[in-house]
Amino acid sequence: MNKDYELILLAAGHGRRMRSSKNKVLLPLLNKPLIEYPLTLFLKDENCSHIILVVKEDEVKLITDLLQQEQMYSEKTITIAIGGTERQHSVYKGLQKLKNKTSSGLVMIHDGARPFIEQQAIDRLNEAAQKTGAAILGVPAKDTIKAVHSDHTVKTTLPRSELWQIQTPQAFDSSVVLQAHEKARTDSFLGTDDASLVERLEKAVLVVEGSYDNIKITTPEDMVTGKAILLHREQQDK
């Protein structure tokens, strides 16, 4: 049986690669803000006991007004945290708001710009994290991946059978990921995801297969793909 977990949902991005003056998680996708899709799913998950929504300081009122308008905001289940200058700093700010920071606590960390996460994937991740204390979602790489020199010549071709594209949520024992973030701060280390910080503790991280639909909305082209995913899901549900 899956255990209760707390969620850090990151919504403090800037949308530079989206070429938008607006936070990308607030951009409309089929008439709903991006952030509403993952938030709705996690609010419905009976194992999600507490959501820490990390936002930019100047968008607190905007986002809380949006959630109240959609009847999604409750101080009992959603805590607002102010993000930092980097994603890693925002996660750390969210970790400070955990209700259970001990080894018995479980936290999932998810990008608000990944609106297509599915309940089955969350359940598989929850089960794996209970057993290992550190589990992440990912999918096998479809394309050939090459390491490239600064002059754009190929350095080496990496073995595709060993390569996975890593996604969120990522799930950890609360005390483990807190320790990992504290060590990163002490060492002035900036990682590309939370698992990379946990790996520095020499702790094994289990990769759980996710879905190719679980894309991160980063560029305008991703919005086109996102609309196609939603329309395909609507057709499947009919």
C-alpha positions, 0 to 999 in steps of 0.5 A: 500500500502506498504511503502518504507523502508531501509534495513540493510543486515548483511554480516560480519559473521565469519562462525565458525560453518560452519567450513570454513575459508571463510565468509559463505555469500561468499560460493557458493550455486549452483554456486552463493555466498550466499549473492547474493540471498537475495541481488538480491531480495531486489534490485528488490523490488520497496519498498526498497529504500536503502541497507546498506550492513554491511561487515567485514573491510578486506572484503570490496574490495572483496565484492564490487568487487563481486557486481560490477562483477555481476553489482549489486553495485550502490553507490546510492542504496548500502552503505557499513558499517563496522561490529562489533564484535557481530551481534548486534554491526554490526546492530548498525553500519548499523543503523548509515547509515540510511538516515531517522532515524525518526519515519517516516522511516522504516528499515528492518534488514536481515541476509545475511545468509538467502538466501531464503527469498521470496517477499510475506513475505517481503510484509506481513512484510512491511504491518504489520510494517506500522501498528504496528511499530515493526514486525518480521517473524517467523514460528510455532515450529514443534518440542517439545521444552524442557528447560534443566538443565546444567546437561542435565536433563529436567527442563520443557516441554514448550507449543508448541502452544506458541512457534515460531521460529523467522527469519529475516527480522525484521522490525521497525520504524527507531526511535524505533529500534535506541532507542532500540539499544541505550538503549542496549548499555547503559545497556550493554545488548546483545540480540539474535535478534533486536526484543529482544531489542525493547521488552525492551522498552515495545513495542509490536512486531507483529509476521508475519508468514513466511516460513519454507524455510527461513532457516539460513545457519549456518552449512555444513548440512544447505548447503545441505538443501539449495541446495534442496530448490533451486532445488525444486524452480527451478522445480516449476518454470518450 
